[in-house]
C-alpha cells in the first residue's frame, strides 16, 4: 500500500476547511503512523495473550 504523501494530505484537509503547510501535514502523518503502529502492536499483544 502506498503511503499518503504530505501534499495529498494538504489537499484533503483543505477540502475539509483545515489549512496546513506541507511541513505540518508531514508532521501530522508521522504522528498518525506512529499511533497506528502502537494500536496495532497493542491489539496483537492482547490477541496473543488470550490464546
CHARMM-style PDB file with segment names, atoms N, HN, CA, C and O in Angstrom:
ATOM      1  N   UNK     1       0.842  -1.179   0.000  1.00  0.00      PROA
ATOM      2  CA  UNK     1       0.000   0.000   0.000  1.00  0.00      PROA
ATOM      3  C   UNK     1       0.887   1.243   0.000  1.00  0.00      PROA
ATOM      4  O   UNK     1       1.868   1.321   0.739  1.00  0.00      PROA
ATOM      5  N   UNK     2       0.532   2.196  -0.828  1.00  0.00      PROA
ATOM      6  HN  UNK     2      -0.265   2.133  -1.429  1.00  0.00      PROA
ATOM      7  CA  UNK     2       1.312   3.422  -0.960  1.00  0.00      PROA
ATOM      8  C   UNK     2       1.001   4.380   0.193  1.00  0.00      PROA
ATOM      9  O   UNK     2      -0.156   4.557   0.575  1.00  0.00      PROA
ATOM     10  N   UNK     3       2.057   4.993   0.739  1.00  0.00      PROA
ATOM     11  HN  UNK     3       2.996   4.849   0.429  1.00  0.00      PROA
ATOM     12  CA  UNK     3       1.878   5.956   1.825  1.00  0.00      PROA
ATOM     13  C   UNK     3       1.240   7.238   1.298  1.00  0.00      PROA
ATOM     14  O   UNK     3       1.501   7.673   0.176  1.00  0.00      PROA
ATOM     15  N   UNK     4       0.402   7.822   2.135  1.00  0.00      PROA
ATOM     16  HN  UNK     4       0.190   7.469   3.046  1.00  0.00      PROA
ATOM     17  CA  UNK     4      -0.196   9.106   1.823  1.00  0.00      PROA
ATOM     18  C   UNK     4       0.895  10.174   1.904  1.00  0.00      PROA
ATOM     19  O   UNK     4       1.595  10.279   2.912  1.00  0.00      PROA
ATOM     20  N   UNK     5       1.031  10.949   0.862  1.00  0.00      PROA
ATOM     21  HN  UNK     5       0.463  10.864   0.043  1.00  0.00      PROA
ATOM     22  CA  UNK     5       2.065  11.988   0.817  1.00  0.00      PROA
ATOM     23  C   UNK     5       1.533  13.272   1.459  1.00  0.00      PROA
ATOM     24  O   UNK     5       0.335  13.551   1.397  1.00  0.00      PROA
ATOM     25  N   UNK     6       2.433  14.055   2.078  1.00  0.00      PROA
ATOM     26  HN  UNK     6       3.406  13.828   2.128  1.00  0.00      PROA
ATOM     27  CA  UNK     6       2.011  15.300   2.732  1.00  0.00      PROA
ATOM     28  C   UNK     6       1.230  16.239   1.806  1.00  0.00      PROA
ATOM     29  O   UNK     6       0.276  16.889   2.235  1.00  0.00      PROA
ATOM     30  N   UNK     7       1.635  16.305   0.549  1.00  0.00      PROA
ATOM     31  HN  UNK     7       2.410  15.778   0.201  1.00  0.00      PROA
ATOM     32  CA  UNK     7       0.940  17.183  -0.397  1.00  0.00      PROA
ATOM     33  C   UNK     7      -0.517  16.765  -0.569  1.00  0.00      PROA
ATOM     34  O   UNK     7      -1.406  17.613  -0.656  1.00  0.00      PROA
ATOM     35  N   UNK     8      -0.755  15.474  -0.617  1.00  0.00      PROA
ATOM     36  HN  UNK     8      -0.034  14.786  -0.547  1.00  0.00      PROA
ATOM     37  CA  UNK     8      -2.133  14.969  -0.744  1.00  0.00      PROA
ATOM     38  C   UNK     8      -2.900  15.224   0.548  1.00  0.00      PROA
ATOM     39  O   UNK     8      -4.087  15.550   0.508  1.00  0.00      PROA
ATOM     40  N   UNK     9      -2.237  15.078   1.689  1.00  0.00      PROA
ATOM     41  HN  UNK     9      -1.273  14.814   1.721  1.00  0.00      PROA
ATOM     42  CA  UNK     9      -2.891  15.355   2.966  1.00  0.00      PROA
ATOM     43  C   UNK     9      -3.320  16.817   3.039  1.00  0.00      PROA
ATOM     44  O   UNK     9      -4.393  17.123   3.559  1.00  0.00      PROA
ATOM     45  N   UNK    10      -2.486  17.721   2.521  1.00  0.00      PROA
ATOM     46  HN  UNK    10      -1.615  17.472   2.098  1.00  0.00      PROA
ATOM     47  CA  UNK    10      -2.834  19.145   2.487  1.00  0.00      PROA
ATOM     48  C   UNK    10      -4.120  19.336   1.682  1.00  0.00      PROA
ATOM     49  O   UNK    10      -5.010  20.075   2.102  1.00  0.00      PROA
ATOM     50  N   UNK    11      -4.220  18.677   0.536  1.00  0.00      PROA
ATOM     51  HN  UNK    11      -3.497  18.076   0.194  1.00  0.00      PROA
ATOM     52  CA  UNK    11      -5.413  18.789  -0.318  1.00  0.00      PROA
ATOM     53  C   UNK    11      -6.655  18.271   0.399  1.00  0.00      PROA
ATOM     54  O   UNK    11      -7.708  18.909   0.371  1.00  0.00      PROA
ATOM     55  N   UNK    12      -6.525  17.113   1.040  1.00  0.00      PROA
ATOM     56  HN  UNK    12      -5.669  16.596   1.063  1.00  0.00      PROA
ATOM     57  CA  UNK    12      -7.660  16.511   1.742  1.00  0.00      PROA
ATOM     58  C   UNK    12      -8.124  17.409   2.881  1.00  0.00      PROA
ATOM     59  O   UNK    12      -9.319  17.661   3.038  1.00  0.00      PROA
ATOM     60  N   UNK    13      -7.175  17.887   3.671  1.00  0.00      PROA
ATOM     61  HN  UNK    13      -6.204  17.683   3.543  1.00  0.00      PROA
ATOM     62  CA  UNK    13      -7.521  18.751   4.798  1.00  0.00      PROA
ATOM     63  C   UNK    13      -8.124  20.071   4.324  1.00  0.00      PROA
ATOM     64  O   UNK    13      -9.072  20.578   4.925  1.00  0.00      PROA
ATOM     65  N   UNK    14      -7.571  20.626   3.244  1.00  0.00      PROA
ATOM     66  HN  UNK    14      -6.801  20.215   2.756  1.00  0.00      PROA
ATOM     67  CA  UNK    14      -8.093  21.892   2.710  1.00  0.00      PROA
ATOM     68  C   UNK    14      -9.550  21.732   2.280  1.00  0.00      PROA
ATOM     69  O   UNK    14     -10.362  22.636   2.472  1.00  0.00      PROA
ATOM     70  N   UNK    15      -9.875  20.582   1.699  1.00  0.00      PROA
ATOM     71  HN  UNK    15      -9.216  19.847   1.543  1.00  0.00      PROA
ATOM     72  CA  UNK    15     -11.253  20.315   1.279  1.00  0.00      PROA
ATOM     73  C   UNK    15     -12.203  20.268   2.472  1.00  0.00      PROA
ATOM     74  O   UNK    15     -13.406  20.484   2.325  1.00  0.00      PROA
ATOM     75  N   UNK    16     -11.658  19.985   3.653  1.00  0.00      PROA
ATOM     76  HN  UNK    16     -10.681  19.809   3.773  1.00  0.00      PROA
ATOM     77  CA  UNK    16     -12.457  19.937   4.885  1.00  0.00      PROA
ATOM     78  C   UNK    16     -12.379  21.248   5.660  1.00  0.00      PROA
ATOM     79  O   UNK    16     -12.904  21.355   6.767  1.00  0.00      PROA
ATOM     80  N   UNK    17     -11.717  22.246   5.068  1.00  0.00      PROA
ATOM     81  HN  UNK    17     -11.290  22.158   4.168  1.00  0.00      PROA
ATOM     82  CA  UNK    17     -11.637  23.553   5.706  1.00  0.00      PROA
ATOM     83  C   UNK    17     -10.491  23.723   6.676  1.00  0.00      PROA
ATOM     84  O   UNK    17     -10.484  24.663   7.470  1.00  0.00      PROA
ATOM     85  N   UNK    18      -9.511  22.819   6.623  1.00  0.00      PROA
ATOM     86  HN  UNK    18      -9.516  22.055   5.978  1.00  0.00      PROA
ATOM     87  CA  UNK    18      -8.344  22.896   7.513  1.00  0.00      PROA
ATOM     88  C   UNK    18      -7.123  23.243   6.670  1.00  0.00      PROA
ATOM     89  O   UNK    18      -6.729  22.470   5.797  1.00  0.00      PROA
ATOM     90  N   UNK    19      -6.530  24.396   6.927  1.00  0.00      PROA
ATOM     91  HN  UNK    19      -6.850  25.024   7.636  1.00  0.00      PROA
ATOM     92  CA  UNK    19      -5.360  24.829   6.165  1.00  0.00      PROA
ATOM     93  C   UNK    19      -4.081  24.536   6.943  1.00  0.00      PROA
ATOM     94  O   UNK    19      -3.884  25.034   8.052  1.00  0.00      PROA
ATOM     95  N   UNK    20      -3.217  23.719   6.344  1.00  0.00      PROA
ATOM     96  HN  UNK    20      -3.377  23.315   5.443  1.00  0.00      PROA
ATOM     97  CA  UNK    20      -1.922  23.395   6.932  1.00  0.00      PROA
ATOM     98  C   UNK    20      -0.855  23.481   5.848  1.00  0.00      PROA
ATOM     99  O   UNK    20      -1.153  23.402   4.656  1.00  0.00      PROA
ATOM    100  N   UNK    21       0.385  23.643   6.280  1.00  0.00      PROA
ATOM    101  HN  UNK    21       0.627  23.707   7.248  1.00  0.00      PROA
ATOM    102  CA  UNK    21       1.501  23.631   5.346  1.00  0.00      PROA
ATOM    103  C   UNK    21       1.897  22.184   5.051  1.00  0.00      PROA
ATOM    104  O   UNK    21       1.461  21.258   5.736  1.00  0.00      PROA
ATOM    105  N   UNK    22       2.713  22.004   4.041  1.00  0.00      PROA
ATOM    106  HN  UNK    22       3.067  22.756   3.485  1.00  0.00      PROA
ATOM    107  CA  UNK    22       3.213  20.664   3.718  1.00  0.00      PROA
ATOM    108  C   UNK    22       4.024  20.122   4.893  1.00  0.00      PROA
ATOM    109  O   UNK    22       3.952  18.932   5.198  1.00  0.00      PROA
ATOM    110  N   UNK    23       4.786  20.975   5.547  1.00  0.00      PROA
ATOM    111  HN  UNK    23       4.845  21.942   5.299  1.00  0.00      PROA
ATOM    112  CA  UNK    23       5.593  20.553   6.694  1.00  0.00      PROA
ATOM    113  C   UNK    23       4.700  20.101   7.850  1.00  0.00      PROA
ATOM    114  O   UNK    23       4.976  19.096   8.506  1.00  0.00      PROA
ATOM    115  N   UNK    24       3.628  20.856   8.089  1.00  0.00      PROA
ATOM    116  HN  UNK    24       3.404  21.672   7.557  1.00  0.00      PROA
ATOM    117  CA  UNK    24       2.688  20.475   9.148  1.00  0.00      PROA
ATOM    118  C   UNK    24       2.005  19.154   8.803  1.00  0.00      PROA
ATOM    119  O   UNK    24       1.824  18.296   9.667  1.00  0.00      PROA
ATOM    120  N   UNK    25       1.631  18.998   7.547  1.00  0.00      PROA
ATOM    121  HN  UNK    25       1.778  19.695   6.844  1.00  0.00      PROA
ATOM    122  CA  UNK    25       0.996  17.752   7.113  1.00  0.00      PROA
ATOM    123  C   UNK    25       1.939  16.576   7.295  1.00  0.00      PROA
ATOM    124  O   UNK    25       1.512  15.492   7.694  1.00  0.00      PROA
ATOM    125  N   UNK    26       3.212  16.779   7.009  1.00  0.00      PROA
ATOM    126  HN  UNK    26       3.559  17.660   6.685  1.00  0.00      PROA
ATOM    127  CA  UNK    26       4.204  15.713   7.191  1.00  0.00      PROA
ATOM    128  C   UNK    26       4.285  15.318   8.665  1.00  0.00      PROA
ATOM    129  O   UNK    26       4.364  14.131   8.983  1.00  0.00      PROA
ATOM    130  N   UNK    27       4.267  16.292   9.555  1.00  0.00      PROA
ATOM    131  HN  UNK    27       4.203  17.256   9.297  1.00  0.00      PROA
ATOM    132  CA  UNK    27       4.303  16.008  10.993  1.00  0.00      PROA
ATOM    133  C   UNK    27       3.047  15.272  11.447  1.00  0.00      PROA
ATOM    134  O   UNK    27       3.118  14.338  12.245  1.00  0.00      PROA
ATOM    135  N   UNK    28       1.910  15.699  10.935  1.00  0.00      PROA
ATOM    136  HN  UNK    28       1.853  16.458  10.286  1.00  0.00      PROA
ATOM    137  CA  UNK    28       0.647  15.044  11.276  1.00  0.00      PROA
ATOM    138  C   UNK    28       0.675  13.585  10.818  1.00  0.00      PROA
ATOM    139  O   UNK    28       0.295  12.688  11.571  1.00  0.00      PROA
ATOM    140  N   UNK    29       1.122  13.352   9.594  1.00  0.00      PROA
ATOM    141  HN  UNK    29       1.431  14.080   8.983  1.00  0.00      PROA
ATOM    142  CA  UNK    29       1.181  11.989   9.069  1.00  0.00      PROA
ATOM    143  C   UNK    29       2.146  11.124   9.864  1.00  0.00      PROA
ATOM    144  O   UNK    29       1.854   9.959  10.134  1.00  0.00      PROA
ATOM    145  N   UNK    30       3.289  11.677  10.240  1.00  0.00      PROA
ATOM    146  HN  UNK    30       3.526  12.624  10.021  1.00  0.00      PROA
ATOM    147  CA  UNK    30       4.253  10.930  11.047  1.00  0.00      PROA
ATOM    148  C   UNK    30       3.628  10.525  12.383  1.00  0.00      PROA
ATOM    149  O   UNK    30       3.780   9.387  12.826  1.00  0.00      PROA
ATOM    150  N   UNK    31       2.929  11.455  13.016  1.00  0.00      PROA
ATOM    151  HN  UNK    31       2.805  12.380  12.656  1.00  0.00      PROA
ATOM    152  CA  UNK    31       2.270  11.173  14.283  1.00  0.00      PROA
ATOM    153  C   UNK    31       1.207  10.083  14.109  1.00  0.00      PROA
ATOM    154  O   UNK    31       1.140   9.144  14.903  1.00  0.00      PROA
ATOM    155  N   UNK    32       0.389  10.211  13.082  1.00  0.00      PROA
ATOM    156  HN  UNK    32       0.444  10.973  12.438  1.00  0.00      PROA
ATOM    157  CA  UNK    32      -0.672   9.228  12.858  1.00  0.00      PROA
ATOM    158  C   UNK    32      -0.104   7.840  12.562  1.00  0.00      PROA
ATOM    159  O   UNK    32      -0.668   6.836  12.996  1.00  0.00      PROA
ATOM    160  N   UNK    33       0.997   7.778  11.835  1.00  0.00      PROA
ATOM    161  HN  UNK    33       1.456   8.593  11.483  1.00  0.00      PROA
ATOM    162  CA  UNK    33       1.623   6.476  11.548  1.00  0.00      PROA
ATOM    163  C   UNK    33       2.154   5.839  12.825  1.00  0.00      PROA
ATOM    164  O   UNK    33       2.027   4.630  13.019  1.00  0.00      PROA
ATOM    165  N   UNK    34       2.749   6.651  13.698  1.00  0.00      PROA
ATOM    166  HN  UNK    34       2.852   7.633  13.541  1.00  0.00      PROA
ATOM    167  CA  UNK    34       3.241   6.130  14.981  1.00  0.00      PROA
ATOM    168  C   UNK    34       2.083   5.620  15.837  1.00  0.00      PROA
ATOM    169  O   UNK    34       2.170   4.553  16.444  1.00  0.00      PROA
ATOM    170  N   UNK    35       1.002   6.393  15.880  1.00  0.00      PROA
ATOM    171  HN  UNK    35       0.931   7.261  15.388  1.00  0.00      PROA
ATOM    172  CA  UNK    35      -0.166   5.983  16.660  1.00  0.00      PROA
ATOM    173  C   UNK    35      -0.749   4.681  16.107  1.00  0.00      PROA
ATOM    174  O   UNK    35      -1.102   3.787  16.876  1.00  0.00      PROA
ATOM    175  N   UNK    36      -0.852   4.568  14.802  1.00  0.00      PROA
ATOM    176  HN  UNK    36      -0.565   5.294  14.177  1.00  0.00      PROA
ATOM    177  CA  UNK    36      -1.387   3.354  14.180  1.00  0.00      PROA
ATOM    178  C   UNK    36      -0.514   2.158  14.521  1.00  0.00      PROA
ATOM    179  O   UNK    36      -1.024   1.073  14.800  1.00  0.00      PROA
ATOM    180  N   UNK    37       0.788   2.349  14.501  1.00  0.00      PROA
ATOM    181  HN  UNK    37       1.202   3.230  14.274  1.00  0.00      PROA
ATOM    182  CA  UNK    37       1.709   1.262  14.831  1.00  0.00      PROA
ATOM    183  C   UNK    37       1.521   0.805  16.278  1.00  0.00      PROA
ATOM    184  O   UNK    37       1.529  -0.392  16.562  1.00  0.00      PROA
ATOM    185  N   UNK    38       1.354   1.760  17.181  1.00  0.00      PROA
ATOM    186  HN  UNK    38       1.348   2.733  16.950  1.00  0.00      PROA
ATOM    187  CA  UNK    38       1.140   1.431  18.596  1.00  0.00      PROA
ATOM    188  C   UNK    38      -0.164   0.663  18.774  1.00  0.00      PROA
ATOM    189  O   UNK    38      -0.206  -0.338  19.488  1.00  0.00      PROA
ATOM    190  N   UNK    39      -1.217   1.125  18.133  1.00  0.00      PROA
ATOM    191  HN  UNK    39      -1.183   1.939  17.552  1.00  0.00      PROA
ATOM    192  CA  UNK    39      -2.523   0.479  18.270  1.00  0.00      PROA
ATOM    193  C   UNK    39      -2.473  -0.953  17.739  1.00  0.00      PROA
ATOM    194  O   UNK    39      -2.978  -1.871  18.385  1.00  0.00      PROA
ATOM    195  N   UNK    40      -1.878  -1.145  16.587  1.00  0.00      PROA
ATOM    196  HN  UNK    40      -1.468  -0.399  16.062  1.00  0.00      PROA
ATOM    197  CA  UNK    40      -1.779  -2.493  16.019  1.00  0.00      PROA
ATOM    198  C   UNK    40      -0.943  -3.385  16.922  1.00  0.00      PROA
ATOM    199  O   UNK    40      -1.309  -4.536  17.163  1.00  0.00      PROA
ATOM    200  N   UNK    41       0.163  -2.875  17.418  1.00  0.00      PROA
ATOM    201  HN  UNK    41       0.460  -1.941  17.222  1.00  0.00      PROA
ATOM    202  CA  UNK    41       1.030  -3.644  18.313  1.00  0.00      PROA
ATOM    203  C   UNK    41       0.288  -4.069  19.576  1.00  0.00      PROA
ATOM    204  O   UNK    41       0.382  -5.223  19.993  1.00  0.00      PROA
ATOM    205  N   UNK    42      -0.450  -3.142  20.185  1.00  0.00      PROA
ATOM    206  HN  UNK    42      -0.527  -2.204  19.846  1.00  0.00      PROA
ATOM    207  CA  UNK    42      -1.206  -3.465  21.391  1.00  0.00      PROA
ATOM    208  C   UNK    42      -2.300  -4.489  21.101  1.00  0.00      PROA
ATOM    209  O   UNK    42      -2.529  -5.399  21.897  1.00  0.00      PROA
ATOM    210  N   UNK    43      -2.970  -4.341  19.972  1.00  0.00      PROA
ATOM    211  HN  UNK    43      -2.784  -3.601  19.325  1.00  0.00      PROA
ATOM    212  CA  UNK    43      -4.021  -5.288  19.601  1.00  0.00      PROA
ATOM    213  C   UNK    43      -3.448  -6.692  19.440  1.00  0.00      PROA
ATOM    214  O   UNK    43      -4.019  -7.661  19.941  1.00  0.00      PROA
ATOM    215  N   UNK    44      -2.329  -6.800  18.747  1.00  0.00      PROA
ATOM    216  HN  UNK    44      -1.866  -6.013  18.340  1.00  0.00      PROA
ATOM    217  CA  UNK    44      -1.721  -8.112  18.532  1.00  0.00      PROA
ATOM    218  C   UNK    44      -1.226  -8.713  19.841  1.00  0.00      PROA
ATOM    219  O   UNK    44      -1.329  -9.921  20.050  1.00  0.00      PROA
ATOM    220  N   UNK    45      -0.693  -7.879  20.719  1.00  0.00      PROA
ATOM    221  HN  UNK    45      -0.609  -6.897  20.549  1.00  0.00      PROA
ATOM    222  CA  UNK    45      -0.217  -8.359  22.017  1.00  0.00      PROA
ATOM    223  C   UNK    45      -1.382  -8.923  22.830  1.00  0.00      PROA
ATOM    224  O   UNK    45      -1.272 -10.002  23.412  1.00  0.00      PROA
ATOM    225  N   UNK    46      -2.489  -8.197  22.868  1.00  0.00      PROA
ATOM    226  HN  UNK    46      -2.579  -7.321  22.395  1.00  0.00      PROA
ATOM    227  CA  UNK    46      -3.674  -8.670  23.606  1.00  0.00      PROA
ATOM    228  C   UNK    46      -4.221  -9.962  23.006  1.00  0.00      PROA
ATOM    229  O   UNK    46      -4.609 -10.887  23.719  1.00  0.00      PROA
ATOM    230  N   UNK    47      -4.239  -9.996  21.683  1.00  0.00      PROA
ATOM    231  HN  UNK    47      -3.924  -9.245  21.103  1.00  0.00      PROA
ATOM    232  CA  UNK    47      -4.752 -11.183  20.994  1.00  0.00      PROA
ATOM    233  C   UNK    47      -3.886 -12.410  21.302  1.00  0.00      PROA
ATOM    234  O   UNK    47      -4.411 -13.505  21.505  1.00  0.00      PROA
ATOM    235  N   UNK    48      -2.580 -12.229  21.336  1.00  0.00      PROA
ATOM    236  HN  UNK    48      -2.154 -11.339  21.171  1.00  0.00      PROA
ATOM    237  CA  UNK    48      -1.678 -13.335  21.621  1.00  0.00      PROA
ATOM    238  C   UNK    48      -1.773 -13.788  23.081  1.00  0.00      PROA
ATOM    239  O   UNK    48      -1.566 -14.965  23.375  1.00  0.00      PROA
ATOM    240  N   UNK    49      -2.079 -12.877  23.984  1.00  0.00      PROA
ATOM    241  HN  UNK    49      -2.246 -11.920  23.745  1.00  0.00      PROA
ATOM    242  CA  UNK    49      -2.198 -13.228  25.398  1.00  0.00      PROA
ATOM    243  C   UNK    49      -3.485 -13.983  25.709  1.00  0.00      PROA
ATOM    244  O   UNK    49      -3.555 -14.681  26.721  1.00  0.00      PROA
ATOM    245  N   UNK    50      -4.493 -13.861  24.870  1.00  0.00      PROA
ATOM    246  HN  UNK    50      -4.436 -13.294  24.048  1.00  0.00      PROA
ATOM    247  CA  UNK    50      -5.765 -14.557  25.084  1.00  0.00      PROA
ATOM    248  C   UNK    50      -5.647 -16.042  24.755  1.00  0.00      PROA
ATOM    249  O   UNK    50      -6.343 -16.871  25.341  1.00  0.00      PROA
ATOM    250  N   UNK    51      -4.759 -16.374  23.810  1.00  0.00      PROA
ATOM    251  HN  UNK    51      -4.193 -15.700  23.334  1.00  0.00      PROA
ATOM    252  CA  UNK    51      -4.652 -17.734  23.319  1.00  0.00      PROA
ATOM    253  C   UNK    51      -3.876 -18.586  24.193  1.00  0.00      PROA
ATOM    254  OT1 UNK    51      -3.700 -19.770  23.904  1.00  0.00      PROA
TER     255      UNK     51
END
